[in-house]
Amino acid sequence: MKPGIPKGTRDFSSTQVARRNFIFNTIKHSFELFGFQPIETPSFENSSTLMGKYGEEGDRLIFKILNSGDYLNKVDENLLTEKNSTKVTTQISEKALRYDLTVPFARYVVQHQNEITFPFKRYQIQPVWRADRPQKGRFREFYQCDADVVGSQSLWQEVEFVQLYDSVFSKLNVQGTTIKINNRKILSGIAEVIGAKDKLIDFTVALDKLDKIGKDGVVKEMLEKGISEEAIEKVQPLFDFTGTNNDKLNSLAEMLSSSEEGTKGVEELRFVIDSVAGLGLQTSDLELDVTLARGLNYYTGAIFEVAAPKEVKIGSIGGGGRYDDLTGIFGLKDVSGVGISFGLDRIYLVMEELGLFEAVELPKPKVLFLNFDESESLVKMKAINQLRANGVKTELYPDVATSNNQQKKQWKYVDKRGIEFVITSIEDEQLKFKNTKTREEKLLTIKEIIKIVQ
């Protein structure tokens, strides 16, 4: 069998790793500039921590981990006969790979609440896993770069997150991103005024798919979920909402005047939008998108999604929102949180398509000792130790050249890796030193070489 990797996963070359690290470091720098602290959580959690937090669709995409040992031994034989996979899974799998970083973070906050100073601003850059159907920009294993604040209800946090998005994408030179914003209270208000309050989750999950399946697809799904034609007729104006952010806010305020929750959502959005307008953005646009729903159950206030520049056809490259009830699930009540995430893998694809990556300098030795004479190896290794002790990246070509062809192979290695300085041999206790750019050769002591290459 040919070796391979699972669908939806990838290997990364040295160049790709260097480019990804450039994105990581840019995001990390902005996180710390805005006052966030790093944490890490395990790759897998107890299934009970994750299940039921992402809605029915999200739960289906969680990778379950089989229990160790003979995991079928204790399963009720009737369940095996019935082939009820859902019930069997709960008995053979107690752990699962994390689906995102937000729910594990909520678990972390509850577990470490006595060690944390609130409001707590944390960032986390780690991989997550989803049993999704792989396609361009959608993988089963991918990194999320999250920043969250818990312990504050202030809407200035939402304003700062808009600025944080703008800061990162400006530093990456990804100009023309659109930061879309909505509020779950507005969606709840809409569901209320159209008479579909009991179908809120079905309503938001369907609405969130507008950009993927279109208006007709959304209407079809809503009907299938039991939302009445009359209710759908009332929501039709949302599909064609136009005008400035203020125009949309005014229309929503009128539409939701009979809903207390909906009106509250409009007021919250107006504060964020007006504040951002007053502060200004560098290269991004802020757009109120009333069809933005983000189909995760835990959002309760503002919701964000970032669209790539219009010339790149790809899904969202960031998203997030406010969640007032998430820590309550784990027993810590009345702790509000808000956070955003950057989709590293899609950002990479956007930058690649736009040609934004500069030439990457891969790690390489500053000095290479060629290996033409086995008797010189120990002396060369002692010199290498001195160079490394002075912070100079140094290597010895490992294999001894026993022919002209093998010597040429070592010189070819120097050329391909673009190594600047080479030691070829030892003469009279001095090292024969060559600058490959100027082609100048001279005999030098190790102290003289250290001065030149540092």
N, C-alpha and C positions, 0 to 999 in steps of 0.2 A: 504493500500500500504506500502511496505517496504521502509524505507528511503534509499536514494542513492545520488550519486553525478554525475554530467555530465561526459560523456566519455572524456578522455584526461585530467582530473583533478585528484588530489590526496589529501588525508589526510596525515599528517606526525605525527608520534609518537614522544615522547620526545627524544628518542635516535636519530631518524632521524633528528630532528631539531638541536640537538647538533652537529651531524656530518656535516650537511649543514652549520651551523655557523662556524665550523672549516674551511671549504673551503672558505666561505665568508671572514673570517678574514685573511686568508692567502693571498687571492687575493687583499683585501683592503690594507694590509701591503705593498705588492709589488707595487701597484698603487701609494701609497704615497711615497714610497722609490724612485720612478722614477719621482716624482714631480707633480702628478696629484691631482686636487682638486675635492671634491664631489659636485654634484648638484642632484636635483630631479625634475621630471616633472609630470604632471597629468597622471592618468591611462588612461584617454580618451582625445582625441583631436577633433577638428573640422574635419569632414570628408574631407574637402578641403585640410587640411594640409597633410593628409596621402595618399589619392587616387592619382594614377598616378605616384607615386614615386618608386614603386616596380615592375613595369611591369604588364602585363595582369594577369599572374598567381598569383603574390603577391596580387594584388587588390582583387582577388576572395577569398583570405584567411583572409581578414580583417573582424573582427566582427563588424557589424553595430549596433548602439543603436537606438531604436525607439524613436521618439519625444514623449514628454509628452502629455497627454490629448487625444482628439479624433483625432489621427493622420491621419485617412483616410478621414476626413471631407473635406479637401481642395484639395484632389487628383482629377485630371481630370477623369471623369467617363469613357471616352474612353480608358484611360490607364488601368483602372481596367477591362474593358471588353476585351481588348487585352491581358490581363495577362502578360504585359511587366514588369517583375520584376525589370529589370535594371533601367528603367525610373521611376517606382513607388518608388524604394528605395531612389532615390535622393530627392523625395518630402516628404518622411515619416521619413527619418533619416538624421540628420545634424551632428551627432557625431559618433565616432567609437573608440573602444579600440585600444590602440597603438599596432602596428605590430612588432616594434623593438624600440630601443632607439636612433638610429642615426638620423632619420628624425625629431623626436621631439627635439633632440639636435640642429639640424640645425635651426629649428624654434626658439628655445631658444636663439641662438647666434644672430639671426637677431633682435629679439625683445629686447634683452638686450645689443646690440652692444656698446652703449655709457657707459655701466657700466663695460665692460670687458676689461682687459689688454691683448693684443695680443702679441705673440702667446698664446692662451688659452688652457691649458691642463686640461681636466675634466675627472672624472670617475663617473659612474652611475651604481648602483646595484639595479634593480627593475624588477618586473614581466612584461611580455608581453603576448599577446594572438594571436593565429592563428587558424583559422577554418580548421585545417589540419586533415588528417585521422590518428587517434592515432595508434601507434605501439611502439615497444621497442625503448626507447630513444627518442621518438617523442611525445610531449604532446601539448595540446591546451592552457594550461597555464603553463608558465615556466619562470624562472629568466634568465636575461642576465646580464653580468658583463662587462661593456664597458669602454674602455679608448680611448679618441680621442684628437688630437691636431688640432686646426684650426688657420690659420694665418701664416703658414710656408710651404714653398715648399721644404725645405731641405730634402734630402733623408736620412739624419741621423735619422730622425724620424722613417723611415721604419726599419733602423738598430736597433734602440732602441726597437721597438715593437717586433722584433724577440728575442731580449735579454729578454724582459719582459715575453713573453711566456715561454722561457726557465727557467727564474727565478721562476715563479709560479709553473710549473710542477716539477721542481727540489725540491722545498720546500714541495710539496705534495707527493714527492717520487714516482711520476708517471714517471718512467724512460722509455726511448725508444719512446717518442712521435716524430712524424715527422711533422715539420713545412713546409708545401708546399707553394711555392710562384710562382706567374706568374705576368703578367702585361697586363692590358686591351689594351694597345697600341700595344702589340704583336698580340693579337687576332684581333684587327682592321687591323693591317698590313697583317695578314694571309687572312682575308676576302677580303682585297683589292687585293692581288696578285692572289687569286683564282677566282676573278671576282664576288664576292658575297658581295660587300661593302654595297649594299642597303638592305641586309638581315642580317646585323651584329647582331641584337638582337636575331633573330631566330637562327642564327648560335651559339651564345654563350649560349643561354638557352638550346639548344640540347646538345652541347658539355659538359655542366656542369652535364649532367645526365649519363655520361659515366660509372661511378662506379656503378650506379643503374640499368641501362637497357642494358649495354654492347655496344660493337661496332655496332652490327647489329641494335639494337634499336635506336642508335644515327643516323645512316645512314637513317633508315626508317623515323625518325622524320624530318630530314633535307629535304628529298625528299618531304614529306607532306607539308613542309613550303615553297616549291617552289625553293629550292636550287638545282641547276642542277647536274646531274650525273658527268659531267666533273669537276665541282668545287669540288665535294666530292672526286673524284679520286685524285685530287691534294693535298687534305688535309689528305689522308690516312697515310702518314708517321708519322703524329702526334700521331696516335693511338699506335705506337710501338717505340716511342722515347726512346733511351737508352743511357747509358754512364754517365760520371760524370756531374756535373753542368756546368763545363767549356766546356765539349764536346757538351752539348746541346746548350749552348750559341753560340758556334762557328757555329753549324749547323743552328741555327736560324738566325744568322747574315748573313750567305750565302743565306738562303732561302728568307730573307726579304730585301735584298740589294736594291731592286727597290722601296721599300716603306719607305718614310721619317719617317712616324709615327711608323712603325714597328721597324726601326733601332733605333729610340729614346727609344722605350721600351726595346730593348736589352741592350742599354747603361745603362739605369736606373737599370735594373736587375743586370747587371755585377757589378755596384758600390755596391749595397746592398750585393750581395753574396760574393764579394771579401772582403768587410769591416767586415762582420760577420766572415769570415774565419780567418781574421787577429786578431779579438778579441777573438774568440773561444766561444763555448757553453758548458754548464755543462753536461746536460744529453740528450738534444734534437738533432735531425738532421735537417738540412735545405736542402730541395730538390726542385729543379726547376721542376714543373709539367706543361707542355705546354697545357694539356687538362683542367687545372683548369680554370673555367670561372666565377663561382659565378654569378648566374643569376639575379643579381639586377642591374637595369639600371643606378644607380648613380655612380658606380665605373668607374674611368677614368685612373688610374695608377696601382700601385702595388696591387695585391690581395693575401690574405693569407687564408690558411685553415690548421687546425691542425688535424692530424690523431692520434688516440689512439695507444698505443703499439700493435704490430702485434698480440699478443695472445688474444686480446679482439676484438670481431667482433661487431663494433658499428659505427655509422656515425661520422661525424666530431665533435670534442669537442671544436672547436674555429674557428673563421674566421673574415675577415675584409678586409680593403683595403683603397686606396686613392680615394677621391671624390673631384674633383676640381670645380664642378658646382652645388653642392647641395644647398648651401646658396643662389646662384643666383636665384633659383626657388622662393625664398621668398623675393627677391629684394636687396640682398646684393651681389654685384658682386666682382669677383677677390679675393675671400677668399678661399684658398685651405685648405683642411682638410684630415686627415688620421686617421684611428682608427681600433681597434680590439675588439673582443668580446670573452668571455669565456662562454661556455655552461655548466652552473653549474650542471644541472640535468644529463647530460651525463657523466660529470666528476665524479659525485657521483656514477653512475653505474659502471664506470671503476674501481674506487677505491674499491668498494664493491666486484667486481668480482676478483680483484687482492689481496683481503684481506689486504688492506692498512690502514683500520681504526683501531686505537688503542682503548682499552676499554674506553668508554665515561663515565665520571663522571657527572651524572645528578644533577641538583640543589637539595639540600636537607638541612634540618636543621642541624646545628652543635649540637644543644641541643634541646631535646624534653621533655616537661613537661607532664607526664602522668596525667590522670584525674580520680582519684579513689574516690575523696571526693569533692562534690560541694562546701562545706564551705571554701575550700582552693583556689578556682578559682581566686578570686580577688587578693589575695596575690601573687599567681603565675603570674598573668598578670602584676602586678607591677614589679616583677622580670624580666619578659620577656621584658618589656619596657626598663629596664636598660641594659640588654644584647644587645638588638637591637641598643640602643644608642651608644654602644661600638663596633658596627659593627659585632656582632655575630648573624648568622642566627638562629632564635629560633621560636619554635611553641608550642602551647598548643594543645594536642589531644582534639578535640572539644566535644566529647560525654562522659558523665560521665558513668563510669563502675558501674553497679548495681549488678553484679554477678561475680563469679570466671571466667566464660567463657568470659565475656566481658573484664575482666582484661587481660586474655590470648590473646584476640584479639588485645589489645593495644601493648602487648609485641611482637606479631607476626608482627605488623606494624613496630615496631622498627627494627626487624630483616630483614624484606623484603627491607626496605629502607636503611639499613646499617648505622643507626644513631649511632654516637660514644658515645654521652653523654646523660644521662637520669636523670631527676629529678622525684622521685617517690612520695615524701610526704614532709610535713613540720613538724619539731619537734623542740620545744623550740626556735622558730624564726630563725631556721637554715633550710637549704634545704638538703634533703637526695639525694646525688649526686652519680651516678653510671657510671663508665667507662665500656661500654659494651665489650670492647676488653680484658681488664685485669680482668673484673668482680669485681673490687675493689669498695667498697661502703664506703662513709664517710659523716658526717654532716659538711656542709661548709656554710659560709656567701656568699652573692651574690658577694662581692668584691673578695673573694678567688676564686670563680668559674670563674669570668671574667679573672683573671690572668691565670688560668689553660687552658681555652679553646681558648684564643686569640692567 
